[in-house]
Amino acid sequence: MVKHVILWTLKEEYSEEQKKEIKNGIKEGLEGLKGQIPGLLEIKVNTQPLASSNCDLMLDSSFEDEAALKGYAVHPAHVEVANGKVRPHTATRVCMDYTV
């Protein structure tokens, strides 16, 4: 199994209310991919970090193998969410993929 974890910070220009709406949209979009992408076993987005955190939200996902992760990256449903809900609103992205 392969884990795919991403941490994002949102652009500073957004108000707290806008950030809440954006985070909810990202969560809905990414978690909605479950069942649509071959090899995607689990996908969760955490939008409520503790005050000690230095990011705004986290994606925690699991795939059958590295090939499934690569397929996810280019799958049209994922690309649509990434281009429509994530990339326009995020300032930074940190990713770690690893084998369990």
C-alpha positions as CSV (number, residue, x, y, z in Angstrom):
1,M,0.0,0.0,0.0
2,V,1.1,3.6,-0.7
3,K,0.3,6.6,1.3
4,H,-0.1,10.1,-0.3
5,V,-0.1,13.0,2.1
6,I,-0.3,16.6,1.2
7,L,-0.2,19.8,3.4
8,W,-1.4,23.1,1.9
9,T,-1.6,26.7,3.0
10,L,-4.2,28.9,1.5
11,K,-3.4,32.3,0.0
12,E,-3.2,35.0,2.6
13,E,-5.6,37.3,0.7
14,Y,-8.6,35.3,1.8
15,S,-10.8,36.2,4.9
16,E,-11.4,33.6,7.5
17,E,-14.9,33.0,6.1
18,Q,-13.5,32.6,2.6
19,K,-10.9,30.2,3.8
20,K,-13.6,28.1,5.5
21,E,-15.6,27.9,2.3
22,I,-12.5,27.1,0.2
23,K,-11.5,24.3,2.6
24,N,-15.0,22.8,2.6
25,G,-15.0,22.9,-1.2
26,I,-11.6,21.1,-1.3
27,K,-12.7,18.5,1.2
28,E,-15.9,17.8,-0.7
29,G,-14.2,17.7,-4.1
30,L,-11.3,15.4,-3.0
31,E,-13.3,13.1,-0.8
32,G,-15.9,12.8,-3.6
33,L,-13.2,11.0,-5.6
34,K,-13.6,7.8,-3.6
35,G,-15.0,5.1,-5.8
36,Q,-14.2,7.0,-9.0
37,I,-10.5,6.2,-9.3
38,P,-9.0,2.7,-9.6
39,G,-6.7,1.7,-6.8
40,L,-7.8,4.6,-4.5
41,L,-8.5,2.9,-1.2
42,E,-9.1,5.8,1.2
43,I,-9.1,9.6,1.0
44,K,-9.7,12.1,3.8
45,V,-9.2,15.8,4.1
46,N,-8.6,17.5,7.4
47,T,-9.7,21.1,7.4
48,Q,-9.4,21.9,11.1
49,P,-5.8,22.0,12.2
50,L,-4.8,22.8,15.8
51,A,-3.5,26.4,16.4
52,S,0.0,24.9,16.7
53,S,-0.1,23.9,13.0
54,N,1.5,25.8,10.2
55,C,-0.7,24.7,7.4
56,D,-4.4,25.0,6.6
57,L,-5.5,21.6,5.5
58,M,-4.2,18.1,4.9
59,L,-5.0,15.3,2.4
60,D,-4.4,11.8,3.7
61,S,-4.9,9.1,1.1
62,S,-4.1,5.5,0.5
63,F,-3.6,3.6,-2.8
64,E,-3.1,-0.1,-3.7
65,D,0.3,0.6,-5.1
66,E,2.5,3.2,-6.7
67,A,0.9,2.6,-10.1
68,A,-2.5,3.5,-8.7
69,L,-1.1,6.7,-7.3
70,K,0.4,7.6,-10.7
71,G,-3.0,6.9,-12.3
72,Y,-4.8,9.1,-9.7
73,A,-2.4,12.0,-10.5
74,V,-3.6,12.1,-14.2
75,H,-7.2,10.9,-13.7
76,P,-9.6,13.4,-15.2
77,A,-11.8,13.5,-12.1
78,H,-8.8,14.3,-9.9
79,V,-7.4,16.8,-12.4
80,E,-10.8,18.6,-12.4
81,V,-10.8,19.0,-8.6
82,A,-7.1,19.9,-8.4
83,N,-7.4,22.6,-11.1
84,G,-10.8,23.9,-10.0
85,K,-10.8,23.7,-6.2
86,V,-7.2,23.4,-5.0
87,R,-4.6,25.1,-7.1
88,P,-6.3,28.4,-7.6
89,H,-6.5,28.9,-3.8
90,T,-3.3,27.4,-2.4
91,A,-0.1,29.3,-1.8
92,T,2.1,26.3,-0.8
93,R,2.0,22.5,-1.1
94,V,4.1,19.9,0.6
95,C,3.8,16.3,-0.4
96,M,5.1,13.0,1.0
97,D,4.4,9.6,-0.7
98,Y,5.6,6.4,1.0
99,T,5.1,2.7,1.1
100,V,3.4,1.2,4.1
